[in-house]
Amino acid sequence: MNIHDMQHDRAAAQQIIKALALPALSRASEPPRPMPLSHLPRLPRETSMLYTIGRVDRSGRVTNRGITDALRWRPGDRLAMTLTPSAVVLCPAPDGLLRVPPRPCIAIPVTARRLLSITPGDELLLAAAPEYRIVITHTMQAVEDMLASFYAQIAADELPQS
């Protein structure tokens, strides 16, 4: 191989690398926007629900045997996660990226904990729909916000109409 061929190969390789390289990070004036979050699934009104409060451990797990037994989750089951602005929803899915740990529990992934500001020791409302094998976890702040909205609506409905 002569020097001209080597230079040609090197130039071709550089063009390929340039085409595949990620663009340089720019210092944008506005911060990047977070990914859009999903909305909570709407369950039928007659769905039987189980509720409990659980505490998050340092690994992001909430252990409640009654909930995991009612959901019929078994170690190794695959779960899909839906993240909403106020909740983490977990449900079985054949192609789910998460798995039920060897000791069944509600395991909140670190990305969800960060986005919802969930820290070890926080309490979460676990709302389980055993018929659908789904659990919706809400932070206490989300529960407070929902209750405030609910009672504000009741108060607005009770105001005399003018």
N, C-alpha and C positions, 0 to 999 in steps of 0.2 A: 504494500500500500504506500503510495507516495504522499508527500506533504500536502498536495492539493486535495487529494481524497480525504485525508484526515481533517483538514480545515472544513471541507464540505460537510463531513459527518458531524463535526462539532457544531457547525452552524445549524444543521438540521435538528440536532439534539436540543440546542438552546431554544429553537423555535417551538419545539414540542413542549419543553419545560415551561416556557413563557405562556403557552396556550393553556396549560394545566394549572398553573400557579394561581393561588387565590389572590384577589386584589389586596393591595396594601390597605391597612386600616386608616381611615381618615378621621381626623379630629372634628367630628360634626359638632355644630353649635348646640343642637338639642340632643338630649340623651335618647338612647334607643328605646323604642316602645316595647313593652312585654308582649309575648305572644297572646293572641286572643284566647280567652277561656271559654269553655263550653257552658251550656246552661244545664241545670239539673234535669234529670229525666222525669217525666210526668208519669207517676204511677196511678193506676185506677183508684178512685176514691175508696172503694171497698177493700183495698189491700190491707191485710193484717200486718201491723208493724210492732216491732219490739224496740224499746228505748232503754238506754242506760248511759251512764256517764263513766268514762274511762280515763285513766291518767297515762300520758305518753312517757315511756321510759327513754333512756339516753340513746337507744338505737332506733327510736321512732315506732316502737311497738306499743299497742294497746291490747292487753290481755283480758279477754272476757269469754270464758268457756261457754257460757249460756248463749251468747250471740253466735260464736263460731259453730257450736253444735247445731243451733237452729238453722244456720245457713247451709249446713251439711258440707262445709269446706273440709277437705282432707289434705294432709301434707303432700306437697308436689302439685296440687291443682293449679292450673294457670289462671291468672286474673288479669283483667283489663282495668286500667285506671282512667277515670275521667276527672279532670280537674276543673272546678268552677271557681268563680271569684270568692266563694264562701265555703266550699266543701270539697272533700275528696270522695269520689264514688268508686267503689271496687265491686266487680262482679266477675263470675267465671266466664272465660272465653278461651276457646281452643288455641287461639293464636296470641293469647295474652303474654305480655312481657314480664309480668310479675308472677311469683309462685308463692303459694301458702307455705310458710316455714314448717320445719319438722314438728314444732310444737305450735299448733294452730293459734293464730292471733291476727289482729288487724295490724298489718305492717304499713306504715305511711312512708313512702319513698322520700329520700332527702330533698329532691327537687320540689315536691309538694310541700314539705315542711318549710322550706325556705320561702316559697311563694306566699304561703299563708301565715308566715311568722309563727309556726308551731315550734315550741321549744320543750326540752325535757321537763316533766312536771306539770305541763299544761293539761287541763281537763278538756275532753272532747265529748260532744253528744254523739253517741252511736245510734243511728236510726236504721234498723235492719228490716228488710222485707223478705222473710224466709221463703215465701212462695216463689220469688224471683231470684233468690240467693244473692241479693244485693245488699250492700251496707253503704250508708251515706254518713260520713263523719263531718261534723260541724264544730268549728271553734266556739268557745263560749262568747266571744265577741259577735260572731254571726248569730248565735242564739239571742243575745241581747238585742241586736239590731232587728231581728225578726219580731221579737216580742214588742219592742218599742213601736214598730210599724203597725203591728196588729192592734195594739191598744190605742194608738193614734187614730186608726180608722174607726174603731168603736166610738171613741170620743167625738169624732167628726160626724158619725152617723147619728149620735144622740143630740147634736146641736139642733136647736129649733130652726126650722126652715123659714126664711123671711121672704 
